[in-house]
Amino acid sequence: MDITGLVIFLAIGAVAGWLAGTLMKGGGFGLLGNIVIGIIGAVVGGHVFSLLGITAGGLIGSIITATAGAVLLLFVVRLIKQA
């Protein structure tokens, strides 16, 4: 992965984390928190989408996949914290 790919990867993670934070709690988690949540969300979303047979290509598809995974991640974390 070259530097451009890394920057794009981190930017997608930041956008997805911010969107998920906004959808689930009303705000983001700071730049580093958004990136971490977005990257983990991308892994979760990619796995869930592949189980469902959904493939998302391109920049917008990657952001949607990462955001959906991050929202799912935050939902599960919220459930665990309430228990």
N, C-alpha and C positions, 0 to 999 in steps of 0.2 A: 504494500500500500504506500503510495507516494504521499507527499505533504498535502496535495490538493484533495485526495481521497479522504485523508484524515480530517481535514477541515470540514468537508462536506458531511462526514459521519458525525462529527461533534455538533455541527449546526443542526442536523436533523434531530439528534438527541436533545438538544436544547429546546428546539421548537416543540417537539413531541412532549417533552417533560412539562414545558410551560402550559401547553394546551390541556394536558391531563390534569395538572394542578388547578387550572382555571375551571375546568369542568367538574372536578371532584370536590374542591375545597374553596374555591373562590379566589385563588391567588397562586402564584408560583412558589418555588422553593429556593430561589436564588439561582444564579447561573450554574454553579457546580452541581447543586441538587437537581436542577432540571436536566442537565446533561446525563447524570447518573440514572435518574428515573427514566429518561427517554431511551437510553441505551439498553437498560434492562427490559423496558417495555418493548423495544424492537425485537429482542430475543423472544419474549413471551408472545408477542403478537405474531411474529413469524411462525412460531411453533403452532399456535392455535389456528392461524389461517391455513397452514399446511394440512392440519388434521381435518379441516373443513373443506379442503380442496380448492381454496381460494388463492390465487396468485395476484400479487399487486406489483406492477412494474413502474419504473420511473420515479421521479422525485416526489410527486404528490402521493403516489401509492406507498412509498416508503414512509412518508410522514403519517399517512392514515394508519398504516400497519403499526408503527411505533406508538402512535397516540392511543390506538385501541388497546394495545398491550399494556401501556402505562396506566390507562384507566382501569383495566382489569387488575393490574398489580396493586394500585392504590385502593381499590375496592376490597381486595383480599386482605391487605394490611389493615385497613379500617375494621374489617370483621374480626381479625385476630386481636386487635387492640381492645375491642369492646368486650371480648370474651373473658 
